[in-house]
Amino acid sequence: MIVEPKEIILKNGKVLILKSPQPEHAQILLDYLIRFFHQSYRNMNHPKNHWDNYPVEEEAKILNDFSKSPTNFMISAFDGSKVVGNIGCFAMGGEFLKFNIRIGMGLETEFHNLGLGTALLNYAIEVSKQNKAHRLELTVRTFNQAGIALYEKVGFRRIGLLKETAFIDGEFCDEYMYEMIIGNKHE
């Protein structure tokens, strides 16, 4: 699914464009992923070098699949021709779960505390509502205080603790599970 581009103004006055990355953006999205994972890999699901040699053709295929999906979407924050943040929203599989959306996101550290995370999440919530989603969910590592504060700020509710879900740098880490009921009714 492709979302409509949306202009936002950060707290520092910088103007960014939130939009769906397309296959032609594969290299700049990979460049972002490499930078981001080297900064924040402990908050993600792969080691920091995971994207270092990832084929641009494979990333283009992923972006093409997103653009053709009726339910899944990605929104990237573009600072000119550079991606500085990203959120992916994935409908859960199966007929009974298709109204549930799983969210994963990340921002480059220089864009923390400027309103970008809030803007990305709020836009993803808006698009999810338009697409008749009923429930959003995400997990966050218990040590990611910035992420926890952001999710709670926009209205996500902590519903549980997942013990020892990730093995990072030689130790198991816990995660919190969060949800938001956005309330679209279905028959």
C-alpha positions as CSV (number, residue, x, y, z in Angstrom):
1,M,0.0,0.0,0.0
2,I,1.2,3.5,-0.8
3,V,0.4,6.3,1.6
4,E,-0.1,9.9,0.6
5,P,3.0,12.1,1.2
6,K,2.7,14.3,4.2
7,E,4.8,17.3,5.1
8,I,5.8,17.7,8.8
9,I,7.7,20.4,10.6
10,L,9.9,19.3,13.5
11,K,10.5,21.1,16.7
12,N,13.7,22.5,15.3
13,G,11.9,23.9,12.2
14,K,13.3,21.3,9.8
15,V,10.7,20.2,7.2
16,L,10.5,16.5,6.4
17,I,8.2,14.5,4.1
18,L,6.6,11.3,5.3
19,K,5.8,9.0,2.4
20,S,6.0,5.3,1.3
21,P,9.4,4.4,0.0
22,Q,9.3,3.0,-3.5
23,P,11.7,0.5,-5.2
24,E,13.7,3.4,-6.6
25,H,14.4,4.4,-3.0
26,A,16.0,1.0,-2.1
27,Q,19.5,2.3,-1.9
28,I,18.7,5.3,0.3
29,L,16.6,3.2,2.6
30,L,19.5,0.7,2.9
31,D,21.8,3.6,3.7
32,Y,19.4,4.6,6.5
33,L,19.1,1.0,7.8
34,I,22.9,0.7,7.9
35,R,23.3,4.0,9.8
36,F,20.4,3.3,12.1
37,F,21.4,-0.3,12.9
38,H,24.9,0.8,13.7
39,Q,23.4,3.3,16.2
40,S,20.6,1.3,17.7
41,Y,20.9,-2.4,16.9
42,R,20.2,-3.3,20.5
43,N,16.6,-2.1,20.0
44,M,16.2,-4.1,16.7
45,N,16.1,-7.8,15.8
46,H,19.4,-8.1,14.0
47,P,23.1,-7.4,14.7
48,K,24.4,-4.0,13.7
49,N,26.0,-5.2,10.5
50,H,22.9,-7.0,9.2
51,W,22.2,-4.5,6.4
52,D,25.9,-3.8,5.5
53,N,26.0,-6.1,2.5
54,Y,22.3,-6.5,1.8
55,P,21.5,-6.5,-1.9
56,V,19.8,-3.4,-3.1
57,E,17.8,-5.6,-5.5
58,E,16.3,-7.5,-2.6
59,E,15.4,-4.3,-0.8
60,A,13.7,-3.1,-4.0
61,K,11.6,-6.3,-4.1
62,I,10.6,-5.7,-0.5
63,L,9.5,-2.2,-1.2
64,N,7.7,-3.4,-4.3
65,D,5.8,-5.9,-2.2
66,F,4.8,-3.2,0.3
67,S,3.5,-0.9,-2.5
68,K,1.3,-3.8,-3.9
69,S,0.0,-5.0,-0.5
70,P,-3.6,-4.1,0.3
71,T,-2.8,-4.0,4.0
72,N,0.9,-3.6,4.8
73,F,2.6,-0.3,4.5
74,M,5.8,1.5,5.3
75,I,6.3,5.2,5.9
76,S,9.7,6.7,5.7
77,A,10.7,10.2,6.9
78,F,12.7,11.9,4.1
79,D,15.0,14.8,4.8
80,G,15.6,15.8,1.2
81,S,16.8,12.6,-0.5
82,K,17.9,11.0,2.9
83,V,15.7,8.7,5.0
84,V,16.1,9.5,8.7
85,G,13.2,7.4,10.2
86,N,10.9,4.6,9.2
87,I,7.8,2.7,10.4
88,G,6.5,-0.5,9.0
89,C,2.9,-1.7,9.6
90,F,2.1,-5.4,9.0
91,A,-1.4,-7.0,9.0
92,M,-1.2,-10.2,11.0
93,G,-2.0,-13.4,9.1
94,G,-5.2,-15.4,9.1
95,E,-8.8,-14.5,8.6
96,F,-9.4,-14.0,12.3
97,L,-6.3,-11.8,12.9
98,K,-6.3,-9.6,9.8
99,F,-7.6,-6.5,11.6
100,N,-4.5,-6.5,13.9
101,I,-1.5,-4.5,12.8
102,R,2.1,-5.1,14.0
103,I,4.3,-2.1,14.1
104,G,8.1,-1.7,14.0
105,M,9.9,1.6,13.8
106,G,13.2,3.5,14.3
107,L,14.7,6.9,14.0
108,E,18.2,8.1,13.7
109,T,19.4,9.4,17.0
110,E,19.9,13.0,15.8
111,F,16.2,13.1,15.1
112,H,15.1,12.0,18.6
113,N,13.0,14.4,20.7
114,L,12.1,16.6,17.7
115,G,8.6,15.2,17.2
116,L,9.4,12.8,14.4
117,G,8.6,9.6,16.3
118,T,5.2,11.1,17.3
119,A,4.5,12.2,13.7
120,L,5.4,8.8,12.2
121,L,3.3,6.9,14.8
122,N,0.3,9.3,14.5
123,Y,0.4,9.0,10.7
124,A,0.6,5.2,10.9
125,I,-2.4,5.2,13.3
126,E,-4.3,7.4,10.9
127,V,-3.6,5.2,7.9
128,S,-4.5,2.1,9.9
129,K,-7.9,3.6,10.9
130,Q,-8.6,4.4,7.2
131,N,-7.8,0.8,6.3
132,K,-10.3,-0.6,8.9
133,A,-7.7,-1.9,11.3
134,H,-9.0,-2.5,14.8
135,R,-5.9,-3.1,16.9
136,L,-2.2,-2.1,16.8
137,E,0.6,-3.9,18.7
138,L,4.3,-3.6,19.2
139,T,7.1,-4.8,21.4
140,V,9.9,-2.7,22.9
141,R,13.0,-3.7,24.8
142,T,12.6,-2.9,28.5
143,F,15.8,-0.8,28.4
144,N,14.5,1.4,25.5
145,Q,13.2,4.3,27.7
146,A,12.8,6.7,24.8
147,G,10.7,4.2,22.8
148,I,8.6,3.4,25.9
149,A,7.9,7.1,26.6
150,L,7.0,7.7,22.9
151,Y,4.5,4.7,22.7
152,E,2.8,5.7,26.0
153,K,2.7,9.3,24.9
154,V,0.6,8.5,21.7
155,G,-1.7,6.2,23.6
156,F,-0.3,2.7,23.5
157,R,-1.0,0.6,26.7
158,R,1.4,-1.8,28.2
159,I,-0.2,-5.2,28.4
160,G,2.6,-7.5,29.4
161,L,6.2,-8.5,29.8
162,L,7.9,-11.0,27.5
163,K,10.8,-12.6,29.4
164,E,14.1,-13.2,27.8
165,T,12.9,-12.7,24.2
166,A,16.2,-11.5,22.6
167,F,19.8,-12.6,23.1
168,I,21.9,-9.5,22.5
169,D,25.6,-9.0,23.3
170,G,25.7,-12.2,25.4
171,E,22.6,-11.7,27.5
172,F,18.9,-12.3,27.3
173,C,16.7,-9.1,27.2
174,D,13.1,-8.7,28.1
175,E,10.5,-6.8,26.1
176,Y,7.2,-5.1,26.9
177,M,4.1,-5.8,24.8
178,Y,2.0,-2.7,23.9
179,E,-1.4,-2.4,22.2
180,M,-3.8,0.3,21.1
181,I,-7.4,-0.4,20.2
182,I,-8.4,2.0,17.5
183,G,-11.9,0.6,17.4
184,N,-13.0,0.0,13.9
185,K,-16.1,-2.2,13.9
186,H,-16.3,-5.2,11.6
187,E,-19.1,-7.7,10.7
